[in-house]
Amino acid sequence: MRNVVKEKVTVSLDPELVNAVDQEVQTHHVDSRSAVVEEALRLWQVERQRRAIEQGTEAYYRSRSQKEQREDQVWTRLATRHAKRLWDD
């Protein structure tokens, strides 16, 4: 793991969350509460990035013209036919 100087922050959490973090530390032999919270925040960050990509992709496809959508349908049918031929061989 890389050697990074960590920044100390203070947060207030629901007692149930604190208990869940403490349970994670005890049962999975994690180094500290900070390690659990840091991993949770990393997962949250990745999920937010994934959702942003999904939303951008959806916005792109919704913004396409009728002509572009019809062209995509033609290509989809063509690719499906060819894929079936390859699988049947």
C-alpha positions in Angstrom: 0.0 0.0 0.0 1.2 3.5 -0.7 2.5 5.7 2.0 0.1 8.6 2.2 -0.3 11.2 4.9 -3.9 10.9 6.0 -6.1 13.8 6.9 -7.9 13.6 10.2 -11.6 14.5 10.1 -14.4 14.3 12.7 -17.8 13.0 11.9 -21.0 12.3 13.9 -22.6 9.0 13.1 -25.7 7.2 14.1 -24.9 4.8 16.9 -26.1 1.8 14.9 -23.6 2.7 12.2 -20.8 2.9 14.7 -21.8 -0.5 16.1 -21.7 -1.9 12.6 -18.2 -0.4 12.0 -17.0 -1.8 15.3 -18.4 -5.2 14.5 -16.6 -5.1 11.1 -13.3 -4.3 12.9 -13.7 -7.1 15.4 -15.0 -9.9 13.2 -12.8 -9.2 10.1 -9.7 -8.1 12.0 -9.6 -4.8 10.2 -7.0 -2.4 11.5 -9.3 0.4 12.6 -12.6 2.2 12.3 -10.9 4.5 9.9 -10.0 1.6 7.6 -13.6 0.5 7.5 -14.9 4.0 6.9 -12.3 4.7 4.3 -13.2 1.5 2.4 -16.9 2.4 2.6 -16.2 5.9 1.2 -14.1 4.4 -1.6 -17.0 2.1 -2.6 -19.4 5.0 -2.4 -17.2 7.0 -4.7 -16.9 4.2 -7.2 -20.7 3.8 -7.2 -21.3 7.5 -7.8 -18.9 7.4 -10.7 -20.6 4.4 -12.1 -24.0 6.1 -11.8 -22.7 9.2 -13.5 -21.5 7.1 -16.5 -24.9 5.4 -16.7 -26.7 8.7 -16.6 -24.5 10.1 -19.3 -25.0 7.0 -21.5 -28.7 7.2 -21.0 -28.8 10.9 -21.8 -26.9 10.2 -25.0 -29.2 7.5 -26.2 -32.3 9.5 -25.3 -31.0 12.5 -27.3 -30.5 10.6 -30.5 -32.8 11.4 -33.5 -35.4 9.1 -34.9 -33.1 8.4 -37.9 -30.2 7.5 -35.6 -32.5 5.1 -33.6 -33.8 3.4 -36.8 -30.2 3.0 -38.1 -29.2 1.4 -34.7 -32.1 -1.0 -35.0 -31.0 -2.1 -38.5 -27.4 -2.7 -37.2 -28.8 -4.6 -34.2 -30.8 -6.9 -36.4 -27.9 -7.5 -38.8 -25.5 -8.3 -35.9 -28.1 -10.6 -34.3 -28.5 -12.6 -37.6 -24.8 -12.9 -38.0 -24.2 -13.9 -34.4 -26.9 -16.7 -34.7 -25.1 -18.0 -37.8 -21.8 -18.1 -36.0 -23.4 -19.9 -33.0 -25.2 -22.4 -35.2 -22.0 -23.5 -37.0 
